[in-house]
Amino acid sequence: MTRQIVLDTETTGLDPGQGHRIIEIGCVELVDRKLTGRHFHQYINPERQIDEGAQQVHGITLESLQDKPVFSAVADDFLEFVEGAELVIHNAPFDLGFLNYELSLLGPNRGVVEEACEVLDSLVLARQMHPGQRNSLDALCKRYAIDNSQRDLHGALLDAELLAEVYLIMTGGQVGLGLSDDEGADQGIGKTSQTIRRLPTDRKPLNVIRANAEEMAAHKERLDEIKKESGQLVWQFED
């Protein structure tokens, strides 16, 4: 059994080295490349202000987090959920930097996430597969026809769910290709906008319209011009 956890976080800012903290963790579980419906999702009181730029990205206010637990109160539940799994993270150094910073605040014996999990950076994978192209989560959703219309703002759980679909398609898996409307419904298995299209069995044969002699002559004349200008012709019809 292969167990993977697709993970995302939202934070108060960009740099834990400046004391920024995690305010949301979202994780979804894959077992043998199938979404199980199990997830870990937690908002966290960061006990500090949220940068304006970060708030514009995720829309989470400090006021909305006042009644949420601090990281130390959820750390054990989080580590228990991810332990032994392979973490799939888009731009892993960012999220790991914050998670390991949070663990360091709990004491020197808490270690780092990489001691409990293997890590796969889906951004590195995407750049290898699509060099020179945009490989943000939004760009990948567009490339793989995954509906991300609900993503007006970033959210850790939503982004983890989207990344799970992206990862499965990007690595050759299939996510709800419309083979069964009921398959996986009870466990919340995600579906993409991809469908299998089958042509109707009673469809009439397509009409074949062949070129007439005048059109064939014009075509041959154009090919001769191309050959004269380029010095070569890759294709040529038979007389």
N, C-alpha and C positions, 0 to 999 in steps of 0.2 A: 504494500500500500504506500503510495506516494502522497504525502500531505503537504500542501502549500498554503500559505497565508498571504493574500494580497493586501498590502497595508498602505495607508496614507495618513498624514497628520496635517493639522492646521496650527499655526503658531502666532505669537504676539509680534514677531518680527523675523528678520532674516538670519540672525547670527546668535547662536547660544553663547558665544564668547562675550557678547555684550549683555548677557543675562536674560535673553529672551527665552520664553517658555512655551510649552505645548498647551494648546487649549482644546484640541479635539483629536481623538484617535479613532480611525475606522479600519476594520479588518474584515475580510470575507474569506471563507475557507473553501479550498479546493481539495478533493480527494480523488486521486487517479484522474486528474484533469476534469473533474466534474464539480460544479458548484453544489455544495451540500445544503445551503440555506443557513448554516451556522455563521454567526458573525459576532464580533466584539465592537461595540461602539460606546464611546464615553466622551462627554464634554468635561472639561477640567478647569477649575479656578486657578489661574496662573499667579495670582497674588502680586500682580504688577500691571501697569498700563499696557494697552495694545497700541502699537504704532498705527498711525492713521492710514499709511499705505497698505499695511497688512489687513486692516479692517475693511478697506475698499475691495480687497480681493475676496475675503470670505464672509464679510457682513456680520461677523460675530462681535458683539459688544461686551465690554467688561461687566456691565450691569446684568446682562443675561447669564453671566457665569457665577454670580455671587453665591448662589445656593448650590453650586456644583462641588463635588469633592476635589481636593487637591491631589496632585499626582501620587504622593506617597500612599494615599488611601486606595488607589486602584492599581498600583504597580504590580502587586502579587497576582491579581486576577489577569492582568495583561500578560505577564510573563508565563503564567500557566497556560493561557490560550495559545501562545505562539511557540512554546517550548518544543523543540524537536522538529519543527517544520522548516521548510524553505520559505523565506520571506521574498515576495516579489514586490519591488518598490521602484517607482519611477523617479530617477535621480536619487538613488539610495543614500549617498553621502549626506544629503540635506536632512532627511528624516532620521537616519541613524545618529547624526551629530546631535540632534535634539533629544532623542531617546536616551542616548548614552550620557548626555549632560544631566538629564533628569535623574538617571540612576546614580550618577556621581554625587548628587546632592543628598542621596539617602545614606551615603557612607561608602567607605573604600571597599567594602566586601561585596557590593552588589554587582560588580563586574560590568560587562558590556553585553549588548544584545547579541553580537556575533558569537559569543560563547555558548549561547543557547540555541542559535539558529544559523543555518546557512542563508546566504543572501544572494539574490539574483537582481541585478539592476536592469529593469526593462528599458530604460533610456539608452543604456549602452547597447543593448540588443537591437533596439530600433535603429540606432545610428549605423550599426553594422549592416542591417538589412536594407536601409534606405539612406545611403550616404548622400550628403549634400542637400537633403530635404529637411523640412520642418518636422520635428518628432515630439512636439508637445502632446499632451493627452488629447487636447482638442483636435490637433492635426491628425493624430492617429485614428480618432473616432471618425473623422471625415473620410480618411483614406479607406477604412474598413467598413464604412456604411453603418456605423453604430449610432443610434439615436442618442445624442447628448443635449437635446433641446431643453431639458430641465436644469442644465448647468449654467444658470445665469451667474451664480456665485460659486466659488469653490466650497466643497464640503467633504470632509474626510471619508465618510461612509459612501456617499455617492461616487466620489472619485475612485475609491477602491473597487466599487462594483463595476464602473466603466473600465477601469484598468484590467480587471479580471477578464472581461469580454475581449478587450484588445489583446491581452496576452495569449488567450486561448486561440484566437484567430491567427495572430502573428506567428505562433509556433506550430500552426498546422492543426489545431483542434477544432472541433465543431461545437457551437453553442446554440442549441435550439434552432435547428434548421427547418423547423416547421414540419418535421416528420410525425409529431404527435402533439396535439394540443394539451393532452393530460400529462405527458411525460414530465416528471419533475415538478409538477405544479405544487404539490404539498410541501416540497422542500425549498421552494423559491428559486429553482434553477433559472438563471438568467437567460434571456433570449435576445438575439440581435435582430436587426431588420433584414437579415439575409433569409431568403426563402428558396426552396427548390421549385423551379417552374417546369411544369410538364405540358407539352403541347397536346391539344385535344385530339383524340383518336379519330374523330370524324371530320377532321380538317380537310378541305378540298386541296388537291395538288396545286402547287404554285404555277402560274402561267410563266412559260419561258419565252421571252421575246428576243429573237436573234437579230443581229445586225444585218442590214441589207448590203448589197454590193457597194453602193456609194459610201456607206459608213465605214465598211471595211477598208476601202481604198483611202479614205481620209485618215483612218487610224494608221495604216501602213506608212502614209506620207509623213505623219507626225513622228513615228518611230524612226524613220530615216533621218529626219531633221535632228532628233536627239542624238542619234549615233554619230552624225557628222559633227555636231558641236562638242560632244563629250569624248569622242574617239572610241567609245565602247557602248554596248547595249546588253543589259543583263538578261532581258527577256525578248522574245520575238515569236510572233504567231507563225504557224505554218501556212504556206499558200495552199 
